[in-house]
Amino acid sequence: MTDHTYEQTTLVLGGTGKTGRRIVERLEARGRRVRVGTPSATPPFDWTDEATWPAALDGVGSVYVTYYPDLAIPGAAEAVAAFATLAVARGVPRQVLLSGRGEEGARRGEQALQQSGADWTIVRSAFMAQNFNESFFVEPVRAGEVAFPADQDLTEPFIDADDIADVAVAALTEDGHVGRLYEVTGPRLLTWADAVAEIARAAGRPIRYVPASLEEYASLLIENQVPADYVKMLTGVFTEVLDGRNAHLSDGVQRALGRAPRDFADYARAAAATGVWNGSAAA
Ligand SMILES: NC(=O)c1ccc[n+]([C@@H]2O[C@H](COP(=O)([O-])OP(=O)(O)OC[C@H]3O[C@@H](n4cnc5c(N)ncnc54)[C@H](OP(=O)(O)O)[C@@H]3O)[C@@H](O)[C@H]2O)c1
């Protein structure tokens, strides 16, 4: 079938982030034109400034939509609704949204896209493995102690951001993904202690997992100079999703790509090889 968007640019919102960066790399490797949508890009795209949206959409054929800081926060669904509607009105119906599992706010964000008239695909993701080497867990892992408000026996099917990017790129470049919701997870349920143990094994050094209460975790973040707004956002999201609702596998990677998702142990080995956890490389 004809790929009508082939000659047009894909706008990758959050194109420097954990999934966006990988999607930009994959699209460019396929010879696609890409525009990064972030506040410091040219033209800029800022979720908090609607005046930046029309220029970012100019000449675009499809969009990867990732909200910042989190699709579950108040106001996110309204922003996604406004953006998706504008994109459709400007002739850009093809939109692929990154969402999160088990979050009521994220569900509203998904509905906002579905009701906008867009040719939508939703990638509803588990907790990303890359939170350990590209995000808020980097420093705790380096320090040898990861505290988090997940009980000792709570499991999560951590997903590799490379798999999310592969699914999003398939949706953006191939037929057959419009109107599909892919709930994507890794292939294995791990406790947070299991995940930290895999990282310790790969990094070749002891790292402890310490279950914390939500209050202890918030205090720890504040002590570590994490901005209060970000602490509020993180603890808000974690209050909702760390009750066991996400402790099951989903088959979105298999359905979208016809292959199994990558295992956490492979992720940990590759991340450890970069030196990120021994303090010798930047996060
Ligand atoms: N992390 C997870 O485990 C997980 C799981 C499921 C779903 N999600 C969803 O993924 C989305 C992004 O999370 P993430 O942690 O993956 O992102 P991330 O890696 O932290 O990347 C954030 C991106 O957003 C850009 N950005 C910052 N401020 C912005 C603004 N005001 N307007 C537009 N873009 C802005 C950043 O640009 P600069 O580089 O210029 O700062 C960067 O490209 C959220 O909506 C979240 O709900 C995350």
Ligand as a Chemical Component Dictionary entry (heavy atoms), coordinates in Angstrom:
data_LIG
# 
_chem_comp.id                   LIG 
_chem_comp.type                 NON-POLYMER 
_chem_comp.pdbx_formal_charge   0 
_chem_comp.three_letter_code    LIG 
# 
loop_
_chem_comp_atom.comp_id 
_chem_comp_atom.atom_id 
_chem_comp_atom.alt_atom_id 
_chem_comp_atom.type_symbol 
_chem_comp_atom.charge 
_chem_comp_atom.model_Cartn_x 
_chem_comp_atom.model_Cartn_y 
_chem_comp_atom.model_Cartn_z 
_chem_comp_atom.pdbx_ordinal 
LIG N1  N1  N 0  9.515  6.914  32.132 1  
LIG C1  C1  C 0  8.638  5.923  32.135 2  
LIG O1  O1  O 0  8.862  4.840  32.726 3  
LIG C2  C2  C 0  7.327  6.100  31.391 4  
LIG C3  C3  C 0  6.460  5.012  31.258 5  
LIG C4  C4  C 0  5.264  5.173  30.577 6  
LIG C5  C5  C 0  4.954  6.408  29.998 7  
LIG N2  N2  N 1  5.808  7.460  30.137 8  
LIG C6  C6  C 0  5.441  8.762  29.519 9  
LIG O2  O2  O 0  6.546  9.250  28.778 10 
LIG C7  C7  C 0  6.441  10.675 28.693 11 
LIG C8  C8  C 0  7.817  11.285 28.792 12 
LIG O3  O3  O 0  8.486  10.743 29.839 13 
LIG P1  P1  P 0  10.003 10.355 29.774 14 
LIG O4  O4  O 0  10.402 10.158 31.192 15 
LIG O5  O5  O -1 10.245 9.244  28.870 16 
LIG O6  O6  O 0  10.666 11.681 29.114 17 
LIG P2  P2  P 0  12.137 12.185 29.149 18 
LIG O7  O7  O 0  13.069 11.103 28.738 19 
LIG O8  O8  O 0  12.372 12.870 30.462 20 
LIG O9  O9  O 0  12.123 13.291 27.991 21 
LIG C9  C9  C 0  11.393 14.456 28.124 22 
LIG C10 C10 C 0  11.381 15.207 26.790 23 
LIG O10 O10 O 0  10.444 16.278 26.881 24 
LIG C11 C11 C 0  11.075 17.493 26.464 25 
LIG N3  N3  N 0  10.485 18.617 27.169 26 
LIG C12 C12 C 0  10.851 19.174 28.359 27 
LIG N4  N4  N 0  10.036 20.207 28.674 28 
LIG C13 C13 C 0  9.137  20.295 27.653 29 
LIG C14 C14 C 0  8.045  21.177 27.373 30 
LIG N5  N5  N 0  7.705  22.168 28.220 31 
LIG N6  N6  N 0  7.360  21.014 26.226 32 
LIG C15 C15 C 0  7.691  20.043 25.349 33 
LIG N7  N7  N 0  8.703  19.149 25.554 34 
LIG C16 C16 C 0  9.411  19.291 26.699 35 
LIG C17 C17 C 0  12.545 17.273 26.788 36 
LIG O11 O11 O 0  13.318 18.191 26.018 37 
LIG P3  P3  P 0  14.771 18.736 26.549 38 
LIG O12 O12 O 0  15.750 17.626 26.259 39 
LIG O13 O13 O 0  15.026 19.938 25.737 40 
LIG O14 O14 O 0  14.597 19.007 28.020 41 
LIG C18 C18 C 0  12.716 15.810 26.386 42 
LIG O15 O15 O 0  12.875 15.695 24.993 43 
LIG C19 C19 C 0  5.475  11.119 29.779 44 
LIG O16 O16 O 0  4.302  11.606 29.179 45 
LIG C20 C20 C 0  5.166  9.831  30.553 46 
LIG O17 O17 O 0  3.797  9.797  30.926 47 
LIG C21 C21 C 0  6.989  7.332  30.799 48 
# 
loop_
_chem_comp_bond.comp_id 
_chem_comp_bond.atom_id_1 
_chem_comp_bond.atom_id_2 
_chem_comp_bond.value_order 
_chem_comp_bond.pdbx_ordinal 
LIG N1  C1  SING 1  
LIG C1  O1  DOUB 2  
LIG C1  C2  SING 3  
LIG C2  C3  SING 4  
LIG C2  C21 DOUB 5  
LIG C3  C4  DOUB 6  
LIG C4  C5  SING 7  
LIG C5  N2  DOUB 8  
LIG N2  C6  SING 9  
LIG N2  C21 SING 10 
LIG C6  O2  SING 11 
LIG C6  C20 SING 12 
LIG O2  C7  SING 13 
LIG C7  C8  SING 14 
LIG C7  C19 SING 15 
LIG C8  O3  SING 16 
LIG O3  P1  SING 17 
LIG P1  O4  DOUB 18 
LIG P1  O5  SING 19 
LIG P1  O6  SING 20 
LIG O6  P2  SING 21 
LIG P2  O7  DOUB 22 
LIG P2  O8  SING 23 
LIG P2  O9  SING 24 
LIG O9  C9  SING 25 
LIG C9  C10 SING 26 
LIG C10 O10 SING 27 
LIG C10 C18 SING 28 
LIG O10 C11 SING 29 
LIG C11 N3  SING 30 
LIG C11 C17 SING 31 
LIG N3  C12 SING 32 
LIG N3  C16 SING 33 
LIG C12 N4  DOUB 34 
LIG N4  C13 SING 35 
LIG C13 C14 SING 36 
LIG C13 C16 DOUB 37 
LIG C14 N5  SING 38 
LIG C14 N6  DOUB 39 
LIG N6  C15 SING 40 
LIG C15 N7  DOUB 41 
LIG N7  C16 SING 42 
LIG C17 O11 SING 43 
LIG C17 C18 SING 44 
LIG O11 P3  SING 45 
LIG P3  O12 DOUB 46 
LIG P3  O13 SING 47 
LIG P3  O14 SING 48 
LIG C18 O15 SING 49 
LIG C19 O16 SING 50 
LIG C19 C20 SING 51 
LIG C20 O17 SING 52 
# 
